[in-house]
Amino acid sequence: MQDATPPSSSPPQQEQFLQVLSRDAAEAAFVAALRPRPLGLEELGLDLLLGRVLGCDIAAPVDAPPFDRAVVDGFAVRAADLFDASDVAPVRLRLNAEVIHCGTAPGLPVTPGTATPIATGGPIPRGADAVVMIEHTEPEGDGIAVARALAPGTFISFAGSDIARGQILLRKGVVIGAREVAMLAAVGLDRAPVWRRPRVAVLSTGDELVQPGQPLRPAGVYDSNGPVIAAALRENGCEAVHLGAIPDDAEQLFAAVQAAFAAHDALILSGGTSKGAGDLTTKVIAGLGAPGIVAHGVALKPGKPLCLAVCDGKPVVVLPGFPTSAMFTFHELVAPALRMMAGLPPQNTARITARLPLRLTSELGRTEFAMVALTEGPDGRVAHPVAKGSGAVTAFAQADGFLTVPALVESLAPGTMAEVTLFGPGIGAPALAVIGSHCVGLDAVVGRLSEQGVQARILATGSQGGLAALKRRECDIAPIHLFDPATDAFNTTFLADGMRLIPGWRRMQGIVYRKGDPCFEGRDLNDALAVALADGDAIMVNRNQGAGTRILIDRLLAGARPQGYWNQPNSHNAVAASIAQGRADWGIAIKPVAEALGLGFLPVADEHYDFAVWEDPRDGAAIAAFTVALAQSAGDLRALGFDPR
């Protein structure tokens, strides 16, 4: 801070603004002098994180859920036992001699013709691949009668289906709300690094000002600027320190401004910027530091008297005295810089209209709030429902907001234009929408992309779901790993006319098993597969239909349907967790996932994980940025066990 003496307390002469700048010129001068950026990190506990801005990416240290679990009260069963069950011919199952509650580790397998009582949240025992609700059964002797068939996976939440270990759970820059706190707690994290909030002093100036709650004296006006500016600062991620009002006295004003400037990260004053005889504040600012005032007078209506200064790296702003002018200029030119200092994104609207790409069903008689993620389609914003079930918390990580389905509506048709309530004012459709097969390597690329200022949305639907969304032009990039047995090629033959591939990386898929398993240990692929298929006790774990890995599995099995085939979780992590925890004995997953859990691995296919895009993309600059980020991620990908192409 420069040495300074108080300006004379004698009435100054009336002064005209030396140069009135355009709005854009004033903003450019202010930002160039300030170079706003976050102020530094501090680590806070969960109870202090609400409203704070995350300072770095957070990766999940564990899977959630950590094991396959029931989502209803009922009985763990084998779906194959109930294939012919009906009201006319119910199937009788014998009950096993244990009851599985939350926190109870299963001790007995579910063998053909048996069932195990299980409570909501209880771990699924070995051999079971579905849960029948207790309401759909009748007691019968030492067993139960079941009058309906079940598909494998019914009422089961698979390990890692909500959060996969190593997955980027929250990204740097997110504003932490209750949903983010829930996600941190769900993976056992009790604290997180956040950007420090800028401490901003607020001073009002003027002989006429009276603080609210005090009697109004003759010729006085209540100080409404101070409280409203403090509230606006808090809305924009700052810690506001309201210091009251200072009369138009040079010595008092000088002392108050000097003290406030020294003790805070920024200073905002209101009043005293006009060209009248009471203008003292700009003279006081002149002694605070370099470069000083960068704009005094801006071509705004209202708001012309605005004064913007940067003193020794701190913003000092003098807002006009009239409340409307003060708030207009604050939100237009001051708040964006302070939000950058707080690590916040630019502010946005709270509600938007978007189109549903697919039918959204709802339960009649109940108002439903459906969480959606936004992308840009050819006709405007598209709202993709992202719900994963009542127990999932990662839907919040993907969602931008929600839409409301009224109680008397059972579905919203494809193409419906719906109002979306956003979760935050800065939320909207990202620059890039990435829909298709997910891979942990993609997180590394998106992280590099965010360093370029390009935000991406990732929705995991499987390779075929991604291609379908790309064909509808509801996403920009579709990650795929689809093998064509007719050509022995990956991905290229699945592209529609007008699409092209951005080469990604190669990753090894293989049979994953527990080390020491005699079916696999020390054997080559063909021998191990033959032994496993011949062993009636060897349980496999499959992948969901539509996944590129599922196509590889079906080709490998050549029509065989081993025990566990219809057990179909939707991620590599869930496959590995099922094997590591003994619910299954083998499956197909990528090598890094197997290594993370200490499992054995037999290579099956060195597949290509590539990115389908249109030759005439919606945003060519964003696609180019993605290509740059992909190249920059080569080292990160190798560290994860992938081979960049």
Summary of the structure (lengths in Angstrom):
residues: 645
radius of gyration: 31.1
end to end distance: 54.0
largest distance: 101.9
contacts: 2223
relative contact order: 0.11
helix: 25%
strand: 29%
